[in-house]
Structures are given as C-alpha cells and as structure tokens.
Amino acid sequence: MARGWESKSVADQIEEGEPRAPERAAEPDRSPEGRLQREQLESLRLSRSRTLAQLDSASSPAYRQMLEKALRTLEQQIEEVSRKVSQPQSKS
C-alpha cells in the first residue's frame, strides 16, 4: 500500500511540474535588467500582500489610513513595473 501512495506522490509531482515548463519558455527577457524588474515586481506583490494582511487586522483608524495609502502606492508601483516587464527591451 505504501508503494501505491508513493507512486501517486510521484505522479502528482510530475503533474505539478508540467504547467511550470511553459511559463519558463514564455519568459521573453532574460537580460539582467529584465530579471531585476521581475524580481522587483515579485517584491512589490509580496509587500502588497503583507500590507493587505495588516490592513485586515488593523483596528486603529490612523494605522488603517496609513496602510491604505501604502497600498495605493504599491499598486501604482506594481502597474509601472508590470508595464516595463511586459515591454520588450530594445537593443541598440
């Protein structure tokens, strides 16, 4: 019985790995600048997620207001960096 469970685990891992392959192939810009922009975008998204979690638990009106302002700023930055990431880099 343990073997069957192990086989299922391997099959699940293979299935999980399949969707990732097309994502890697779809990465258009592998330049250092492109990589840096993607890392910056991921960092901004994580900050946004953390800010939303803090906003959910915030009870002080002043703190909520500060978090809402931070959230708007993060969303603007995410938009800007997303545009840069989606634009192909021109080569001179």
Stockholm file with secondary structure:
# STOCKHOLM 1.0

chainA/1-92         MARGWESKSVADQIEEGEPRAPERAAEPDRSPEGRLQREQLESLRLSRSRTLAQLDSASSPAYRQMLEKALRTLEQQIEEVSRKVSQPQSKS
#=GR chainA/1-92 SS CHHHHHHHHHHHHHHHHHHHHHHHHHCCCCSHHHHHHHHHHHHHHHHHHHHHHHHHHCCCHHHHHHHHHHHHHHHHHHHHHHHHHHSCCCCC
#=GC SS_cons        CHHHHHHHHHHHHHHHHHHHHHHHHHCCCCSHHHHHHHHHHHHHHHHHHHHHHHHHHCCCHHHHHHHHHHHHHHHHHHHHHHHHHHSCCCCC
//
